Amino acid sequence: GTTRDPVDELINLGGITWKFIDTAGIRRRVHLQEGADYYASLRTAAAVEKAEVAVVLIDSSESISVQDQRIITMAVEAGRAVVVAFNKWDTLDEERRY
């Protein structure tokens, strides 16, 4: 389903406990006026502010959008380390993968 409220999980990696938070994606401005999506975007922005590292998930079957760039910029301006991850990589043909 669609994540609206942040969902977190504690994971132990190499003896260090990390908290991973799955947040709502931030929708394009056109959709932000809709109640639940607007508040989900505020909770996502708050989670980015608290994070040490922001993992930004990009749909590789589409071009990187202006909105994707805004989200990355938000994390960078908050002084967070950023990891850009791509999903749906398996849907790309060989030429587009490289």
C-alpha positions in Angstrom: 0.0 0.0 0.0 0.9 3.7 0.1 2.9 4.9 3.1 1.4 8.0 4.6 2.7 7.8 8.2 6.4 7.1 8.8 7.0 3.5 9.7 10.2 2.7 11.6 12.2 -0.4 12.3 15.3 -1.0 14.4 17.9 -3.1 12.7 21.2 -4.3 14.1 24.1 -4.2 11.7 27.6 -5.1 12.8 26.7 -4.5 16.5 25.3 -1.0 15.8 21.5 -0.5 16.0 20.1 1.7 13.3 16.6 3.1 13.0 15.2 3.0 9.4 12.2 5.1 8.7 10.0 4.5 5.6 8.2 7.8 4.9 5.6 8.9 2.5 6.9 10.0 -0.9 6.5 13.7 -1.4 4.1 14.2 -4.2 4.2 16.9 -6.9 2.8 20.3 -5.9 -0.5 19.7 -7.7 -1.4 17.0 -5.2 -0.1 18.7 -2.1 -3.4 20.5 -1.4 -5.1 17.2 -0.7 -5.4 16.8 3.1 -3.7 13.4 3.9 -1.0 13.9 1.3 -0.2 17.4 2.6 0.3 16.2 6.2 2.2 13.1 5.0 4.7 15.5 3.2 5.1 17.5 6.4 5.9 14.3 8.4 8.4 13.3 5.7 10.1 16.6 5.8 10.3 16.4 9.6 11.9 12.9 9.3 14.5 14.2 6.9 15.4 16.9 9.5 16.0 14.2 12.1 17.9 11.8 9.9 21.6 11.2 9.7 21.3 9.7 6.2 18.5 10.1 3.7 18.0 7.3 1.2 16.0 8.8 -1.7 14.3 6.1 -3.8 14.0 7.0 -7.5 11.8 5.1 -10.0 14.3 4.1 -12.7 11.6 3.4 -15.2 11.0 7.2 -15.4 13.4 10.2 -15.9 14.6 11.9 -12.7 11.9 14.6 -12.1 12.1 18.1 -10.8 10.4 16.8 -7.7 13.1 14.1 -7.2 15.7 16.9 -7.4 13.7 18.9 -4.9 13.7 16.0 -2.4 17.4 15.5 -2.8 18.0 19.2 -2.4 15.9 19.2 0.8 18.1 16.5 2.3 21.3 18.2 1.2 20.2 21.6 2.6 19.3 19.9 5.9 23.0 18.8 6.0 22.2 15.1 5.7 24.2 12.4 3.9 22.3 11.3 0.8 22.1 7.9 -0.8 20.2 7.8 -4.1 18.8 4.4 -4.7 16.9 3.2 -7.8 14.0 0.7 -7.9 12.5 -1.0 -10.9 16.0 -1.4 -12.3 15.1 -4.8 -13.8 12.5 -3.1 -16.1 15.2 -1.2 -18.0 16.7 -2.5 -21.2 20.5 -3.0 -21.4 21.1 0.3 -23.2 19.3 2.4 -20.5 21.1 0.7 -17.6 24.5 2.2 -18.4 
